[in-house]
Amino acid sequence: MEKLTENLLGVDGDKRGSKRKGGRPRNKMKNINDLGKQSDEKVKNSGNNPVNVLQEDNRSVLDLDEIVRDYMKRMSELRAKNVEDICIISSDDDGDQNIGHDQQNVGKEGQQCEEHEEYIQREAQLRKRCKKSAVEKDGEENLETGRKVQKKKRKDKDSLTSLGGAACKTVEAKRKGGAMTDQNGDPISSMCHQCQRNDKGRVVVCNNCKWKRYCVPCMTKWYPKMTEDDFARLCPVCQVNCNCKSCLRLEVPQKDKLLSNLKFTDKEKIQYSKYIIPMLLPFLTQFNEEQMKEKHVEANIQGLPISKLDVEKAKCGLYERIYCDNCETSIADFHRSCSSCAYDLCLVCCGEFRDNRLHGSQAKVNTEYEDPGSPYMHGFSTPKSRSRNLAENSGEGCHQKSTFGIQDEISDKDHLMSITQWKSREDGRIPCPPKTLGGCGEGILELKCTLQKDFVSSLLLAAEELSEKHKLFLETPGQQCPCFDLESKTGIGKMNLLKSASRLDSNDNYLYCPTSVQVQANDLSHFQYHWLRGEPVIVKNVLELTRGLSWEPMVMWRAFRQIKNLSHPQLLDVVAIDCLKWCEVDVSARLFFNGYRESQFDEYGWPKILTLKDWPPSSLFDEHLPRHCVEFLSSLPFKEYTNPRSGYLNLAVKLPKLSLKPDLGPKTYIAYGTTQELGRGDSVTKLHCDMSDAVYVMTHVQEVTFTSAEQAKIETLKQLQNTQDDMDFHRTVLKSEEGLGSKNEAADIVGVNNKRNEEIMNHNLMKQQDVIEEKSGESDEYARNMDVGCLENNIEGIEHPEGGALWDIFRRQDSPKLKEYIRKHYKEFRHIYCCPLDEVVHPIHDQTCYLTMEHKRRLKKEYGIEPWTFVQKLGDAVMIPAGCPYQVRNLKSCIKVSAEFVSPENVGECVRFAEEIRLLPPGHSAKVDKLEIKKMILYAMQQAVIELKSLRL
């Protein structure tokens, strides 16, 4: 064989005698017949041994075809005699990354087939070195001589045992896709599809595809809810929910993509259009009145009748948005724009300006916090007297400063002077504001529009005609739910109700809580009844409608990394929120996900709680996690409303395709959590209100427990924090030298390494027990006030192994009292760096407060209101109507995926929300009009009118 190799390659190792297109060598073989005779003689002398032929054959590369011809003739003769028994030592994997293992002798059976194995290796080496050539002789079939054959030998005790306990077994086998198969065509391999290894023991083969295998460790780790019988019946690959790295990076099947894009019949489109028009008609009428009022003013300025007034169209492309430079809200159509600069003013601000009650031109609010240090946040130090000058006490104690000013450091005096100088003309014209207010101070604000001429008035006329023609009327909620009888408290749908409040003389203590199967049965009218009343809806077990793709954090992380897919950017670091400091921190994604599964503590022994909001960014969710995105869309209940792409009753999808659209998700919320309410550093979403409707699906829950020693440290620190709260909130006078100000003292007290510290800890725990006993009377009274069923629901939910988050959702009508309570007790809430609040701008939109159990008790006692309180479990979808303030506390490490939508029933709440954020001062975190609800209403009405006019049953 060495001589043959030397002849095939030149002295320098380069190939000789390269082939032409026809496959023939450059030089003609003159002595081919003589060479053939010599080959026959050598074969005869070798005793029909192909190994001897290979060793003695030293012909040149020009004799390649003849060598192949002679060799294949002898091989066919040998196969005809004895090829029935084939030695199976090991099998190839599915093609990949498994690390080879050294072969070891496995007994006498392996030694018996040693000679045959050497023959197989010789054949493979020859085929690897020879180029492809087709040979036809005596009616034999064409054979491929250039195909690469790889023979690997591995030690696999379990595989050998499954084949009869021997290293060599006589079965009629053949190759299929590079792997060995038996006479039935089933694969003979122990390679796991998940980990691509064959050294992890027993594997389970899928009986459906007959090809994919999973080892026991991978089944246990990555598919905990599937049994071995499930794998044998239908493997994850067949179920299209395999979460191995290669499958996660595959493109989404076209069939699954079509499932996320809903299709509606003409009958359904007509039905939904008739439902939308009366819902939006009052708001369209209001928009038209605002425009007609401004057109009358403009007609008087120009001295023209309103019928001859021509409003100039503003230059605004589909990829552009126009915002009011005074109140920062979006502009849908009519507005006034400066003729000399780019200053724009919305119609609402124009009316307020002429009435001398302009909002939105207030000075900018800037709230600053200083880090008081870790000892203070853990309850060990006392803040020094608060100073208005932060520079004087930099780095000491807790300081919070609210300064009112505007950009470019303009003084309040100059700002007020600019406002007083900006006045409208007698004829109603509005000059451009001075430079201190963002304008040029020279031009005149002219009336312009962004849509077509008379778009709103024409649309209103068409909608009114259709409403009268089809006898459309505005839907109003009834007096009671059809699934519940208030008198007998029984009904056919009692099992679909969840008691989540115990308000006196109220018929809304129960929430509609169907299962995903019931939702699939077209129960849309029942849902609309509760949705019109502004009640949340909980749908259980929505993940049963999906493929079953894993939402385990490491699965998402592997799918997101995209190491091998260079078309996507890599985002290996994340920005998380430290719940104790309430500040953003940069952390490695792998470290974050490790902390998701295992408890972490800081240097004081306090739980380290992190939350990750909107990861990956919603704009990249479909790009980086395409299969998870489709999985989430398929889990959504009432898809006519919640589907963010094609829900017919979701007004957000009515915007033109090429226009800029609001970011409504999907978004992920990944957070650590604890069942115990810590008081500080809890994993919470603070009290706030969304700009539209929203749905949250709990996709994963991971319980993290504390040891008794860790729990003891937490209780000790909580006692110190309670003392600090009394001092900060109630202004208790304590001497500074009695406080524990140094970090070293903190570490000494928290530690449990010596006898003194243990005595201190036991003493604190005894004091805590005394406090609990003192407050037991109040707790008992509170328990008597609360309904027993409500408490049992909460307790069961908190202790439930799949309970992930505790929700508190307030009714819309309770918002005024809720704001009043927070304004009264705002100094008792801590925010950034655990500093107490010094002021509130808007109790809800500030998103700086979380109501603990104690605050909720006092809220009910003082104002008689309470929220709907319930526990969201794995697979639950919580739907929150717009206008309902809510807060969330994570009971376990969990993953929630959300999407926002705009339903016709809650358009009024979206308009009210836009008006509230318009009145917020500049610089407020919530002062962003991302929804553009007015533009959404116009396009939704336009499409409904077109559908109702054009479609016929």
ABEGO torsion letter per residue (X at the ends): XAAAAAAABBAAGBBBGBBBAAGBBABBBAAAAAAAAAAAAAAAAAGGBAAAAAAABABBAAAAAAAAAAAAAAAAAAAAABAABBBBABBBBAGBABBBBBBBBAEAAAAAAAAAAAAAAAAAAAAAABBBBBBBBGGBBBBBAABBBBBBBBBBAAAAAAAGGBABBBBBBBBBGGBBBBAAGBBBBABBAAAGBAAAEBBBBBAAAGABBBBAAAAAAABAABBAAAAAABBAAAAGABABAAAAABBBBAAAAAAABBBBBAAAAAAAAAAAAAAAAAAAAAAAAAAAAAAAAAAAAAGBBAAABBBBBBBBBAABBBBBAAAGBBBABBBBBBAABABBBBAAAAAAAAAGABBGABBBBBBBBBBAEAAAAAGABBBBBBBABAAAABGBEBBBBBBBBBBGGBBAAAAAAAAAABBBBAAGBBBBBBAAAGBAGABBBBBBBABBBGAAAAAAAAAAAAAAAAGBBBBBBBABBAABBAAAGBEAAAAABBBABBBBGBAAABBBBBBAAAAAAGAAAAAAAAAAAGBBBBBBGAAAABAGBBABAAAAAAAAAGAABAABBBBABBBBBBAAAGBBBBBBAAAAAAAAABBBBBAAGBBBBBBBBGOBBAAAAAAABAAAAAAAAAABBGAAAABAAABAABAAAABBAABBBBBAOBBBBBBBBBABBAGBGBBBBBBBBBABBBBBBBABBBBBBBBAAAAAAAAAAAAAAAAAAAAAAAGBBBBAAABBABAAAAAAAABAABAAAAAAAAAAAAAAAAAAAAAAAAAAAAAAABBAAAAAAAAAAAABAABABBBBBBBAAAAAAAAAAAAAAAAABBBBGGBBBABBABAAAAGABBBBAAAAAAAAAAAGBBBBBBBBBBGBBBBBBBGBBBBBBBABBBBBBBBBBBBAAAAAAAAAAAAAAAABBBGBAABBBAAGAAAAAAAAAAAAAAAAAABBX
